[in-house]
Amino acid sequence: MPTLLLVRHGRSTANTAGILAGWTPGVELDDTGRAQAAALAGRLAPVPLVQAVSSPLERCRQTLEPLLAARPELAGPARGGTAPGEPALDERLGECHYGEWTGRPLAELAKEPLWRTVQDHAAAAAFPGGESLRELSHRTVGAVREWNEKIAAEHGEDAVWIACSHGDVIKAVVADALGLHLDHFQRINVDPCSVTAIRYTARRPFVLRMGDTGDLASLAPRPAGGPGRGGANGDAVVGGSTGTA
């Protein structure tokens, strides 16, 4: 199956303000976030990509703008976008629906009894007027698996695709890939505009990068069945990755 590059959106105005943005409209990248997005396009230059998918929220679409400007073949109606320069949008990769928590300061939310459940027992956490973290995990993992099948059918199993999403979404997908119980997903950290790479195979996923903000050249596909990382048959490298092609 293909390799997925999960990008968290660049730093937003809500991040800077310490606000839980959720699906609040009009939350955009701040100046640092725009610089991060511009740098992302260069970091991804060595990596062949076949598809770009995004959460419909502005901050994610803005994060992909410089990449799609440099590589317009990834966008537009032929790739599921609504217009030239637009990535395919998938609401299932959108932010958690935080309900009544949406738009509130994180410092204030940390005093709520539910906060400790979110931190320590995420599988039991349901946001008032919103969705549960179990529902978030189900929809996001399902979306990734569906896109993987589509991309493998169209571009082959060595294809690499990119999806821009949100912190809790990415953490839920990584927890699934690692076989972690959802209660442990808060142990995962993804910074703004970081890249998390997951290579899906017939037997198991391999998490190649997690929350990476540096060079990405080594994520380009390697020869089929090569020893450097998990092969197409899903076998792990005994002793650890060789670091070779």
C-alpha positions as CSV (number, residue, x, y, z in Angstrom):
1,M,0.0,0.0,0.0
2,P,1.1,3.6,-0.5
3,T,3.1,5.9,1.8
4,L,1.1,8.7,3.5
5,L,2.7,12.0,4.5
6,L,0.5,13.5,7.2
7,V,1.2,17.2,7.6
8,R,-0.2,19.2,10.4
9,H,-1.2,22.7,9.4
10,G,1.2,25.5,10.0
11,R,0.9,27.7,13.1
12,S,-2.4,29.4,13.2
13,T,-3.8,32.6,14.8
14,A,-5.7,30.3,17.3
15,N,-2.4,28.5,18.2
16,T,-0.8,31.8,19.0
17,A,-3.8,32.9,21.0
18,G,-4.1,29.7,23.0
19,I,-7.6,29.0,21.7
20,L,-9.2,25.6,20.8
21,A,-10.2,26.5,17.2
22,G,-12.1,23.4,16.2
23,W,-14.2,24.1,13.2
24,T,-14.4,27.9,13.8
25,P,-14.4,29.6,10.4
26,G,-11.8,32.1,9.5
27,V,-8.9,30.7,11.5
28,E,-5.8,31.3,9.3
29,L,-2.1,30.8,9.5
30,D,-0.1,33.5,11.3
31,D,3.1,34.9,9.8
32,T,5.1,32.0,11.3
33,G,2.7,29.5,9.9
34,R,2.9,31.0,6.4
35,A,6.7,30.8,6.6
36,Q,6.4,27.2,7.7
37,A,4.1,26.4,4.7
38,A,6.6,28.0,2.3
39,A,9.4,26.0,3.7
40,L,7.4,22.8,3.5
41,A,7.3,23.0,-0.3
42,G,11.1,23.0,-0.4
43,R,11.4,20.2,2.1
44,L,9.1,18.0,0.0
45,A,10.9,18.8,-3.3
46,P,12.8,15.5,-3.5
47,V,9.7,13.4,-2.7
48,P,7.5,12.3,-5.7
49,L,3.8,12.9,-4.8
50,V,0.8,11.7,-6.6
51,Q,-2.1,13.2,-4.7
52,A,-2.8,16.1,-2.2
53,V,-5.7,15.9,0.2
54,S,-6.8,18.4,2.8
55,S,-9.1,19.1,5.6
56,P,-11.5,21.7,4.4
57,L,-10.5,24.2,7.1
58,E,-8.7,27.3,5.9
59,R,-5.5,26.7,7.9
60,C,-4.9,23.4,6.2
61,R,-5.6,24.6,2.7
62,Q,-3.3,27.6,3.3
63,T,-0.6,25.2,4.4
64,L,-0.7,23.4,1.1
65,E,-0.9,26.5,-1.1
66,P,2.9,26.9,-1.7
67,L,3.3,23.2,-2.4
68,L,0.5,23.2,-4.9
69,A,1.7,26.4,-6.6
70,A,5.1,24.6,-7.2
71,R,3.4,21.3,-8.2
72,P,0.1,22.2,-9.8
73,E,-0.4,18.6,-11.1
74,L,-1.3,17.6,-7.5
75,A,-4.4,19.9,-7.5
76,G,-7.4,20.9,-9.5
77,P,-10.5,19.0,-10.7
78,A,-8.4,16.1,-12.1
79,R,-7.2,15.4,-8.6
80,G,-10.5,16.0,-6.8
81,G,-10.1,19.7,-6.2
82,T,-13.0,22.1,-6.8
83,A,-10.8,24.5,-8.8
84,P,-7.3,24.9,-10.1
85,G,-4.8,25.0,-7.3
86,E,-7.2,23.4,-4.9
87,P,-6.4,20.0,-3.2
88,A,-9.1,17.3,-2.8
89,L,-11.0,18.1,0.3
90,D,-12.2,15.4,2.8
91,E,-14.3,16.4,5.8
92,R,-13.3,13.1,7.5
93,L,-9.8,14.6,7.8
94,G,-11.2,17.8,9.4
95,E,-10.6,18.8,13.0
96,C,-12.4,17.1,15.9
97,H,-15.8,18.5,16.5
98,Y,-15.2,19.9,20.0
99,G,-18.8,21.2,20.5
100,E,-19.1,23.5,23.4
101,W,-15.4,23.6,23.9
102,T,-14.9,25.3,20.5
103,G,-13.4,28.7,20.6
104,R,-12.5,28.6,24.3
105,P,-9.1,29.3,25.8
106,L,-7.0,26.2,26.5
107,A,-6.1,27.5,30.0
108,E,-9.8,27.7,30.8
109,L,-10.5,24.2,29.4
110,A,-7.7,22.7,31.5
111,K,-9.9,23.4,34.6
112,E,-12.8,21.4,33.3
113,P,-13.3,17.8,34.7
114,L,-13.4,16.4,31.2
115,W,-9.9,17.6,30.6
116,R,-8.4,14.8,32.7
117,T,-10.5,12.3,30.8
118,V,-9.2,13.6,27.5
119,Q,-5.6,13.4,28.9
120,D,-5.8,10.0,30.6
121,H,-8.7,8.0,29.2
122,A,-9.2,9.4,25.7
123,A,-11.4,6.5,24.6
124,A,-14.0,7.6,27.0
125,A,-13.9,11.3,26.1
126,A,-16.9,12.9,24.4
127,F,-17.1,16.6,23.9
128,P,-20.4,18.2,24.9
129,G,-22.3,19.0,21.8
130,G,-19.5,17.5,19.7
131,E,-18.1,14.1,18.9
132,S,-16.1,11.6,20.9
133,L,-12.4,10.9,20.3
134,R,-13.5,7.3,19.4
135,E,-15.6,8.7,16.6
136,L,-12.7,10.9,15.5
137,S,-10.4,7.9,15.3
138,H,-13.0,5.9,13.4
139,R,-13.6,8.5,10.7
140,T,-10.0,9.5,10.2
141,V,-8.5,6.1,10.1
142,G,-11.3,5.0,7.7
143,A,-10.6,8.0,5.4
144,V,-6.9,7.1,5.3
145,R,-7.5,3.5,4.5
146,E,-10.0,4.4,1.7
147,W,-7.6,6.9,0.1
148,N,-4.8,4.3,0.3
149,E,-6.8,1.8,-1.6
150,K,-7.8,4.4,-4.3
151,I,-4.2,5.7,-4.7
152,A,-2.8,2.1,-4.9
153,A,-5.3,1.3,-7.6
154,E,-4.5,4.4,-9.6
155,H,-0.7,4.9,-9.0
156,G,0.7,1.6,-7.7
157,E,1.7,0.5,-4.2
158,D,4.9,2.6,-4.1
159,A,3.0,5.8,-4.5
160,V,3.4,8.6,-2.0
161,W,0.6,11.0,-1.1
162,I,0.1,13.9,1.2
163,A,-2.8,14.9,3.5
164,C,-2.9,18.1,5.6
165,S,-4.9,17.8,8.8
166,H,-4.9,18.6,12.5
167,G,-3.1,17.5,15.6
168,D,-5.6,15.2,17.2
169,V,-6.5,13.7,13.8
170,I,-2.8,12.9,13.1
171,K,-2.3,11.5,16.6
172,A,-5.3,9.2,16.1
173,V,-4.0,7.9,12.8
174,V,-0.5,7.3,14.3
175,A,-2.0,5.5,17.3
176,D,-3.8,3.2,14.9
177,A,-0.6,2.6,12.9
178,L,1.4,1.8,16.0
179,G,-1.3,-0.5,17.4
180,L,-1.7,1.8,20.4
181,H,-4.9,1.9,22.4
182,L,-6.6,5.3,21.9
183,D,-6.0,6.0,25.6
184,H,-2.3,6.4,24.8
185,F,-2.7,8.8,21.9
186,Q,-1.7,11.8,24.0
187,R,1.8,10.4,24.2
188,I,2.2,11.4,20.5
189,N,3.3,14.9,19.7
190,V,3.0,16.6,16.3
191,D,4.2,20.2,16.0
192,P,2.7,22.7,13.5
193,C,3.8,22.0,9.9
194,S,5.5,18.8,10.9
195,V,5.4,15.7,8.7
196,T,4.5,12.2,9.9
197,A,5.1,9.4,7.4
198,I,3.4,6.1,7.4
199,R,4.1,3.3,5.0
200,Y,1.2,1.0,4.7
201,T,1.8,-2.7,3.7
202,A,-0.3,-5.8,3.4
203,R,0.5,-6.9,6.9
204,R,1.2,-3.8,9.0
205,P,1.9,-0.1,8.8
206,F,5.4,1.2,9.4
207,V,5.8,4.7,11.0
208,L,8.8,6.2,9.2
209,R,8.7,9.7,10.6
210,M,6.7,11.3,13.4
211,G,6.4,15.0,13.8
212,D,9.4,15.7,11.6
213,T,10.3,19.3,10.9
214,G,13.6,18.6,9.0
215,D,14.8,17.1,5.8
216,L,12.5,14.7,4.0
217,A,14.6,13.5,1.1
218,S,14.8,9.9,2.4
219,L,11.1,9.5,2.1
220,A,11.3,9.1,-1.6
221,P,10.4,5.5,-2.6
222,R,13.2,2.9,-2.5
223,P,13.5,-0.1,-4.8
224,A,10.8,-2.7,-4.3
225,G,11.6,-5.1,-1.6
226,G,14.7,-3.2,-0.6
227,P,16.2,-3.9,2.9
228,G,16.2,-0.3,4.2
229,R,12.7,-0.4,5.7
230,G,9.5,-2.4,5.7
231,G,9.1,-4.2,2.4
232,A,5.9,-4.7,0.3
233,N,5.2,-8.0,2.1
234,G,5.0,-6.3,5.4
235,D,8.1,-7.8,7.0
236,A,10.1,-5.7,9.3
237,V,13.9,-5.5,9.0
238,V,15.4,-7.8,11.7
239,G,17.9,-5.7,13.8
240,G,16.4,-2.4,12.6
241,S,16.4,-0.4,9.4
242,T,19.8,-0.6,7.5
243,G,19.7,3.0,6.4
244,T,20.5,1.9,2.8
245,A,18.5,2.2,-0.4
